[in-house]
């Protein structure tokens, strides 16, 4: 049960940060829409809106209907991964994953997303069981910390030595 709780909090944190970052202002949303176009996805306007709506929906489902939330989270992250891999073969786009950063897409984005897909699968397959409040609190705290690290991945890579702001 702790695996499910941790996966729900981790995915919810990451997807909420992504959705909020993309709609945090007109400029952020415009830049996200432009990055969708740069990834070669058309029509970029409706697709950008659908991505943000799906991210917010996944967060709500993770809170209210976890099996559907895990499924939508995994599907979204797999779609993002496919788009990133396609772009890496072409080259040139930036990651507006969380709205504010303009980091160039890289293999680390693929690994990040595959890690999150794994978390969605683990959460969906986690066995049910009794939950102790202290264990649940520790699980939530750890998941929030990991979620923050995932959201800040590009900044942490830059801070700790990546030669390119990515």
N, C-alpha and C positions, 0 to 999 in steps of 0.2 A: 504494500500500500504506500510505503514511503517513496518508492520509485515513481509511482503514479503521481503523487503529490509534487515531488520534485520536478518531474517532467512538465506537469501542468504549469507550475510557477515559472520555470525556466522559459518554456515556449511562450507563455503569456507575456512575460517581461520583454522578451526579444521582439515579438510581433507587435506589442503595444508601442514599444519605443520606435519601431520601424514606421508604423502607421502615423503616429503622432509627429515624428520627425518630418514625414513627407507633407503633412498638412499644417505645419507650424506657422506658415505664412504663405502669401502668394508667391514670393520668390522661391521658397523651398519647393512648393508644388510645381511651379513652372520648371525648375531645374530637374525635378524628378521626371516630369513628363518628357523633357528633352532627353534625359538619359534612357528612357524607354525607347524613344526614336533612335538614339545612337546605338542601341542594342540590336536594331534592325527589326523591331516589333512594330507592326502597324495594325490598326490605326492607334497611334500613341495616346491620344486624349482619352478615348473610352477604355483602353487597356490600363492606363494609369489609374483611372477612377476605379476600375474593377479590382486592381491589385490592392488599393487602399481599403476598399470595402471588404474584400476577402480577408485582409489582415485583421481589421476590426471584428469581423464576424468570427474568425478563428479564436480570437481572444475571448469573446463572449461564449462561444461554444466550449472552450476549455474550462470556463468557470461553471457553465450550466449543464452541459451535455458532453462530458469528456471524450467518449468514443468518437463522436462526430468532430470534436475539436482536434483530436489527434489526427484523424483522417485528413481534415482540411489543412492542418499545419504541414503534414507530410507532403500532401499534394502540392501545396504552394512552394515549399522549399525545394521539392524536386523540379518543379517548373523553373524556379529561379536558377537552380543548378544547371539545367539544360541550357538556359539562356546565357549563363556565364561561360559555359564550356564552348558554346557556339561562338561567342564573342572572342574568347581567348584564341580561337583558331583564326579569326579575322583580325583581331587586335583593334585597340583604339578607344573603347568606351570606359567610362568611369563608373564607380559604384556610388549610387545615391541610395543605398540600402536603408539608411537611417535619416535621409533627408539632407543633412548638413555637410557631410564629408564628400569630397570629390576625388576619392582615392581611385587610382587605376585598378581595374579588375585584375585579379591574380588567382593563382591556384589556391591561395589560402582562403579565398571566398568559397571555392568549391568544397574544400575540407570543412570549413565552418558549417556550410549548409548540410553536408553529409552527416556531420556530428549531430546537428539538430534533427535531421530525419531519423537518425538512430535513437535519439531521445524520444521522439514521437512514437516510434515503434515500441521501444521499451516501456513507455508509459501505457500504451494501449494493451500490451501483453502482460503487464505487471499483475501478479496475483493479488486478490483482495485479502484483507486481514485486519486485525485490530490495530488501532492507532493510539499511541500514547501522546498526550499533549506536548511533552518535552521533546519527543522524537519528531513530531510534526513541526514544531517551532524550529528545531535545528535544520530540518530538511528545507523548510521555506527560506531560512537565512542563507543556507548554502546555495540554493537555487537562485536566489536574488543576486548573490555575489557572482556566480557563474554567468548569469544573464547579463550583468553589468560588464563583465569581462568580454563577453561575446559582442555586445553593443560597441564597446570601445576597442575592439580588435585592431582596427586600422591605426588609431591613435597610439595604442601600445606598441605596435610594430614600428611605428615612426620613432617613438620615444626610446625604444630599446635597440635602435641600430639599423632599421631598414633604411637604405640609402635613398629610397624614393618615398614620398608621402603616400603611403598606401595602407 
